[in-house]
Amino acid sequence: MTTAWFTLLCAKCQHTIAEGMPDTCPNCGGGYLTPKYEFDGALDWPAALRDRPRTMWRYRELLPLKDDANIVSMGEGGTPLIRSENLGAMLGLKHLYLKDERQGPTGSFKDRQAALAISALKEHGQKELVVASTGNVAIAYSAYAARARIKLWVFTISSIPPEKMREVTLYGTELIKVTGTYDQAKQVAARFAQVKGLPLDQGLRSIAARESMKTIAFEIAEQLGEIYGPSTSGRPWRTPDWYFQAVSGGLGPVGVVEGFRQLDSLGLSDGVPRLGLVQSTGCDPMVRAFDAGQEEAPPFLNPSTRIATVATDVPGMAYLLLRREVLDHDGAFVSATDEEAYQALKTVAQLDGVSVEPATALAFAGLFKLVRQRRISPEQIVVVNVSGHTFPVEKHILGDNLVHDVDLTDAAKTRIPHEGLLSALEAVDRRVQRVVVIEDDPGASQLMARILRAHGVSEVFEARDGQEGIAMVYEKRPDLIVLDLMMPNVDGFGVLDRLKADAQFREVPVVVVTAKDLTAAERTRLAGQVDSLLQKGNFIDEAMLETLLSEKLG
């Protein structure tokens, strides 16, 4: 391993600090210190990484810890980059990936932060720490503090799900609930640390916390390099076009961008990704400030979101840093409602089998919006930070009626009349029972068929081009046709012309799905021939399914 060491540089006065890891600059009092790494030779990545374990510590040379003996680790990092097949197909994104941070020791990307922060604390001989948190930080720090035998004091807000609070206390952490905003909880934590003479985790200003987030960027770039090979400029790793994350305090994306910037300076990947930064409309001070063209984000008064883990009402300096990145690289700040997040949560689980926490669901809801706005093209590589699990909110999302009871005992059979069973079946049965999907993209076609069957359609037939589709319609005589416009041989317009000219198929409803930006003439040509026009990339949600299966057939 290349021997590395670091000094700290004050962003305010450029003063260099060679020893220790202070919270503020001893020269000017500035609170934003950045490590500067030096090596005894060239940094021999990626060759040196081949035989190292897949954890965040494989990037040891660029992490601010001086002695490996102080590392407190439970295997954090090295999380998979999962390609989204189904959701990607429905969004029209060919390269959509989920950075699955749920697979960390406590189920969130905050495990990286806790591992490095607690290791640094151990290196400096500290035995206690004070932290303010809305959830995941508290859980991760609690686990790692317990492992390092460090006493932890956590200050949180009363709206945090009780399941998260119980997990925090399970590790032996002293948990103090503050009835008020998250900013008020942070103020109480700071006063407590000052009175007790204890170190306080500084969030974005914490060097260890910020630097740990770089490892997410390192892993993504290395993994994309393994998937796609060297970049067009010949660099071994790859930078995605977009990186999506829900933001509260903003620590995560600030560190991730710094990681990509370091890789670029080392010649390992190209530049930084566009940021898709998503907040809840119930507490979105960064989004509002950005939309208003403000350089600073005013406090958000009276947050109303149920997603308490992102309810940071005072963004602080993170907004200044992230705003610059979004402006420089054409990224986006976007907000989504709690309801949109919960719907996205169910969508991701049902399409890709990935269960996430509501904060992560916000990131997906923001992604859906930017896809609808055509901000993201089908060929771009998109990575979403996926963290947490649904269990604290499952009842809120799903309600109480989670299962259907079927009693097969003899007594139950005798009490239920035969016609009652028929009535129950009729309630589920829809008039649309046979659908032909004419779509040349196998992934999109198969997923459409899967969704239609899941919503009660008994027979779904798939054709790969217009000519095959016409023959299948004549053979199967469907109740509904789902038609792509852009196909080889006979395109969707040709299919429509042929079927609408035949009296026996003239009244069969047709739903057109297309990625094409239609001209006025093409729209006029479709008018009166189709029952619905859906743009590929507009996510197929429950409302659209209702359109497919009922409203357009009334």
HUBEL-V393570 format. One line per field, one symbol per residue. ss: DSSP state (A for helix, B for strand, O for the rest). phi: phi as a letter, one per 40 degrees, with the letter a starting at -180 (. if undefined). burial: + if it has 16 or more other ideal C-beta (glycine too) atoms within 10 Angstrom, else -. A space follows every 10 residues. Layout:
BEGIN
ss = ???
phi = ???
burial = ???
END
This chain:
BEGIN
ss = OOOBBBBBBB OOOOOBBOOO OOOOOOOOOO OOBBBBBBBO OOOOOOAAAO OOOOOAAAAA AAOOOOOAAA OOOOOOOOOO BBBOOAAAAA AOOOBBBBBB AAAOOOOOOA AAAAAAAAAA AAAOOOOBBB BBOOOAAAAA AAAAAAAAOO BBBBBBBOOO OAAAAAAAAA OOOBBBBBOO OAAAAAAAAA AAAAAAOOOB OOAAAOAAAA AAOAAAAAAA AAAAAAAAOO OOOOOOOOOO OBBBBBOOOO AAAAAAAAAA AAAAAOOOOO OOOBBBBBBB OOBOAAAAAA AOOOOOOOOO OOOOOOOAAA OOOOOOAAAA AAAAAAAAAO OBBBBBOAAA AAAAAAAAAA AAOOOOOAAA AAAAAAAAAA AAOOOOOOOO BBBBBBOOOO AAAAAAAAOO OOOOOOOOOA AAAAAOOAAA AAAAAAAAOO OOOBBBBBOO OAAAAAAAAA AAAAOOOOBB BBBOOAAAAA AAAAAAOOOB BBBBOOOOOO OAAAAAAAAA OOOOOOOOBB BBBBOOOOOA AAAAAAOOOO OBBBBOOOOO OAAAAAAAAO AAAO
phi = .ccbaabbbc ccbgcbbcbg bccbcccbgc bbbbcbcbbc acccccdccd bcccbcccbd cbbcbcbccc cbbbgcggcc bccccccdcc cgbcbcbbcc ccccdbgacc dccccccccc ccccgcbaab bbabiccccc ccccccccgb cbbbbbbccc ddcccccccd cgccbbcbci cccccccccc ccccccgbcb ccgdcccccc cccdcccdcd cccccccbgd cccgccbbcc cbbbacbbcg ddcccccccc ccccccgcab gbcccbbbbc ccabcccccc ccgccbccdc cfdbcccccb cccbcgcdcd ccccccccbg cacabacdcc ccccdccccc cbgbcbcdcc ddccccddcc cccgcbcdcc cbbbcbagbc dcbdccccgc ccbbcbbbcd cccccbcccc cccccccccb ccbbbbbbac cdcccccccc ccccbhccbb bbbcaccccc ccccccfcca bbbcccacfc ccccccdccc cbdcbccccb bcbacccccc ccccccdgbb cabbcchccc bcccccccbb dcbc
burial = ---+-+-+++ ------+--- +---+----+ +++-+----- ----+----- ----++++++ +++++----+ +++--+++++ ++-+-+++++ ++++++++++ ++++++++++ ++++++++++ +++----+++ ++++++++++ ++++++++-+ -++++++-++ +--++-++-- +-+-+--+-- +++++++++- -++----+++ ++++++++++ ++++++++++ +++++----- +---++++++ ++++++++++ ++++++++++ ++++---+++ -+++++++++ ++++++++++ ------+--+ --+-++++++ +++++++++- +++-++---- ++++++-+-+ ++++++++-- ++-+++++++ ++++++++++ +---++---+ ++++++++-+ -++------- ---------- ---------- ---------- -+--++++++ +--++++++- ++----+--+ ++++++++++ -++--+-+++ +++++-+--+ ++++++-+++ ----+--+++ ++++------ -----+---+ +--++++-++ ------+++- -+--
END
